[in-house]
Amino acid sequence: MANTIGRKQWAIAEGYLPAWGTGPEPEMVSHETVCLLNASDRDAHVTITVFFADRDPAGPYRLTVPTRRTRHVRFNDLTDPEPIPKATDFASLIEADVPIVVQHTRLDSRQAANALLSTIALAGDD
């Protein structure tokens, strides 16, 4: 593609995995999701580092987004090198070797009236 969209570095300052929720699994499990768009002509090799208020960071979590594809990754599903703890505030840094677009989505199903939010992450200067 002639015009590559995105950046190589993104930050999501807000994150939280509720310890419980309502509704059927896996669709309605409370979760945080990082939505990654790779519009380039090369696979994107992505790392996610998760930061906490009271302990050292977790990660890096490594994944690939194939060329001209999207990938949605639930933070709940990140387990290697360690699971993200529930009921704990966190933030994340997403880095890629090609420009990508990052969006953050949260589903909070702790109440019968579910809440969904979504926002574009902060792009770094790269």
Secondary structure as the mmCIF struct_conf table of DSSP 4:
data_model
#
loop_
_struct_conf.conf_type_id
_struct_conf.id
_struct_conf.beg_label_comp_id
_struct_conf.beg_label_asym_id
_struct_conf.beg_label_seq_id
_struct_conf.end_label_comp_id
_struct_conf.end_label_asym_id
_struct_conf.end_label_seq_id
BEND BEND1 ASN A 3 ASN A 3
BEND BEND2 GLY A 6 GLY A 6
STRN STRN1 ARG A 7 ILE A 12
STRN STRN2 TYR A 16 TYR A 16
BEND BEND3 ALA A 19 ALA A 19
BEND BEND4 GLY A 23 PRO A 24
TURN_TY1_P TURN_TY1_P1 GLU A 25 MET A 28
BEND BEND5 VAL A 29 VAL A 29
STRN STRN3 HIS A 31 ASN A 38
BEND BEND6 SER A 40 ARG A 42
STRN STRN4 ALA A 44 PHE A 51
BEND BEND7 ALA A 53 ARG A 55
STRN STRN5 ALA A 58 VAL A 65
TURN_TY1_P TURN_TY1_P2 THR A 67 ARG A 68
STRN STRN6 ARG A 69 ARG A 74
HELX_RH_3T_P HELX_RH_3T_P1 PHE A 75 ASP A 77
BEND BEND8 ASP A 80 PRO A 81
HELX_LH_PP_P HELX_LH_PP_P1 PRO A 83 PRO A 85
TURN_TY1_P TURN_TY1_P3 LYS A 86 ALA A 87
STRN STRN7 ASP A 89 ASP A 89
STRN STRN8 ALA A 91 ASP A 108
BEND BEND9 ARG A 110 ALA A 113
STRN STRN9 ALA A 115 ILE A 120
HELX_LH_PP_P HELX_LH_PP_P2 ALA A 121 ALA A 121
STRN STRN10 LEU A 122 ALA A 123
HELX_LH_PP_P HELX_LH_PP_P3 GLY A 124 GLY A 124
#
